[in-house]
Amino acid sequence: MDRVILSKSGWLNKQIKKGFASKPEPIKTYITGEEILYKGERYLLCVKCRHKGSMVCITADKRMDLFVRPGSNDFDRQKIIENWYRRKLKQSIEKLIAKWQPQIGVSINEFGVKKMKTRWGSCNITAKRIWLNLALIQLAEPFLEYVIIHEMVHLLEKKHNARFKEFMNRFIPGWRMLKKELDLFRL
């Protein structure tokens, strides 16, 4: 795992140096021409009207096509993209939890996705449930994996003490770098 993270470190550092993480996000109106973040990449939004149901498609040329009904407003478009983000994030979370449960030796009973203002994730140890911030879908996959592992490790150790850090070192040796870079992103 640490080789995978280290292989991405150049890209992550480059993004931070370019100001990717520190630029304030402009208020989105979800119109053609806006940039939309998805899994650490920027996509040019292209809004298209159609009378059938709404949908989002990613194209090979770094475009995000948003199909909406005629007369949709920015709130409608935002909801469509957020619902798409939520579905995509849940798919990624399911795969990562399935990957890490046997490696960490814990079992997650339930997970959810919600908008959070101050955290990337949280863990209810008693219910064995984790919540993850919807904004993680905008970041590169190593950040999501780090947050999931972090929350799962809380099932082994609830505090951020030396024991917790030992578990983190064992499961994701590059976690300190990821945490440092994740802390640069605005919530």
C-alpha positions in Angstrom: 0.0 0.0 0.0 2.8 2.5 0.9 4.3 2.0 -2.6 0.9 3.0 -4.2 0.7 6.1 -2.0 4.3 7.1 -2.6 3.8 6.6 -6.3 1.1 9.3 -6.1 3.1 11.7 -3.9 4.6 13.6 -6.8 1.1 14.3 -8.2 -0.3 15.2 -4.8 2.6 17.6 -4.1 2.3 19.1 -7.5 -1.4 19.8 -6.9 -0.7 21.5 -3.6 2.0 23.6 -5.1 -0.3 24.7 -7.9 -2.7 26.0 -5.3 -5.2 23.2 -6.0 -5.9 22.7 -2.3 -5.7 26.3 -1.1 -7.8 28.2 -3.6 -11.2 29.1 -2.3 -13.9 27.4 -4.3 -16.1 29.9 -6.1 -19.9 29.6 -5.6 -21.1 27.0 -8.1 -24.0 27.7 -10.4 -23.6 24.4 -12.3 -23.6 26.0 -15.7 -21.6 25.0 -18.8 -18.0 26.0 -18.5 -17.6 25.6 -14.7 -14.9 23.2 -13.4 -16.1 20.3 -11.3 -13.8 18.2 -9.2 -14.2 14.4 -9.2 -11.7 11.9 -7.7 -8.9 14.5 -7.8 -9.4 15.5 -11.4 -10.9 18.7 -12.8 -13.7 18.3 -15.4 -15.3 20.9 -17.5 -19.1 20.9 -17.0 -21.3 20.8 -20.0 -25.0 21.2 -19.3 -27.4 19.6 -21.8 -31.2 19.7 -21.8 -33.3 16.6 -22.5 -36.9 15.7 -21.6 -35.9 12.3 -20.2 -34.5 11.9 -16.7 -31.4 13.6 -15.6 -28.0 12.0 -15.5 -24.2 12.7 -15.3 -21.6 11.2 -17.7 -17.9 11.5 -17.6 -16.2 11.7 -21.0 -12.7 10.7 -22.1 -11.8 14.3 -22.8 -12.2 15.4 -19.2 -15.8 16.7 -19.6 -18.7 16.1 -17.2 -21.9 16.1 -19.2 -24.9 17.0 -17.0 -28.2 16.1 -18.7 -31.2 18.0 -17.1 -34.8 18.8 -18.0 -35.4 22.1 -19.6 -35.9 24.9 -17.1 -33.7 23.4 -14.4 -32.1 25.9 -12.1 -28.8 25.9 -10.2 -30.3 24.2 -7.2 -31.7 21.4 -9.4 -28.4 20.9 -11.1 -26.5 20.9 -7.8 -28.8 18.2 -6.4 -28.3 16.0 -9.5 -24.5 16.3 -9.2 -24.6 15.7 -5.4 -26.8 12.6 -5.8 -24.4 11.3 -8.5 -21.4 12.1 -6.2 -23.1 10.2 -3.4 -23.7 7.1 -5.5 -20.2 7.1 -6.8 -18.7 7.7 -3.4 -20.8 4.8 -1.9 -19.5 2.5 -4.6 -15.9 3.4 -3.8 -16.5 3.1 0.0 -18.0 -0.4 -0.4 -15.0 -1.6 -2.3 -12.5 -0.1 0.1 -14.3 -1.4 3.2 -14.4 -4.9 1.7 -10.7 -4.6 0.9 -9.7 -3.4 4.4 -12.0 -5.3 6.8 -10.0 -8.6 6.6 -6.6 -6.8 6.7 -7.5 -4.7 9.7 -9.5 -7.5 11.4 -12.7 -5.4 12.0 -16.1 -5.5 10.6 -18.2 -2.4 9.7 -21.9 -2.9 10.2 -23.0 0.2 8.3 -21.6 3.3 6.6 -23.1 6.5 5.4 -22.2 9.6 3.4 -23.2 13.1 4.5 -22.0 16.7 4.2 -19.8 17.6 7.1 -18.4 21.0 7.8 -15.5 20.1 10.1 -14.6 16.4 9.6 -13.7 14.1 6.8 -15.2 11.1 8.7 -16.5 9.8 12.0 -16.9 6.5 13.7 -19.5 5.2 16.1 -17.6 2.4 17.8 -20.6 0.8 19.5 -22.7 0.6 16.3 -19.6 -0.1 14.2 -20.8 2.6 11.8 -18.7 5.1 9.9 -19.8 8.3 8.3 -17.8 9.9 5.5 -17.8 13.4 4.1 -19.4 13.8 0.7 -16.6 16.1 -0.3 -14.1 13.2 -0.3 -15.5 12.3 -3.8 -13.8 15.4 -5.1 -10.3 14.3 -3.9 -8.0 11.6 -5.2 -8.7 8.0 -4.1 -5.7 7.8 -1.7 -7.3 10.4 0.6 -10.6 8.4 0.7 -8.7 5.2 1.5 -6.8 7.0 4.3 -10.0 8.3 5.9 -11.7 4.9 5.7 -8.7 3.2 7.3 -8.5 5.9 10.0 -12.1 5.4 10.9 -11.8 1.6 10.8 -8.7 1.7 13.1 -10.9 3.5 15.7 -12.7 0.1 16.1 -9.3 -1.2 17.4 -8.4 2.0 19.4 -10.8 4.8 20.0 -8.2 7.5 20.9 -5.5 9.1 18.7 -2.8 7.7 21.0 0.5 5.8 20.4 -1.4 2.5 19.9 -3.7 4.1 17.3 -0.6 5.5 15.4 1.0 2.0 15.5 -2.0 0.5 13.8 -2.0 3.3 11.2 1.7 2.7 10.6 1.0 -1.0 10.1 -1.9 -0.6 7.7 -1.0 2.6 5.8 2.6 3.5 6.3 2.3 6.8 4.3 -0.6 8.0 6.4 1.2 11.0 7.9 1.8 12.5 4.5 -1.8 11.9 3.4 -3.1 13.5 6.7 -0.8 16.5 6.2 -2.0 17.0 2.7 -5.6 16.4 3.5 -5.4 19.0 6.2 -4.7 21.6 3.5 -8.0 21.1 1.8 -10.9 23.3 2.9 -14.0 21.7 4.3 
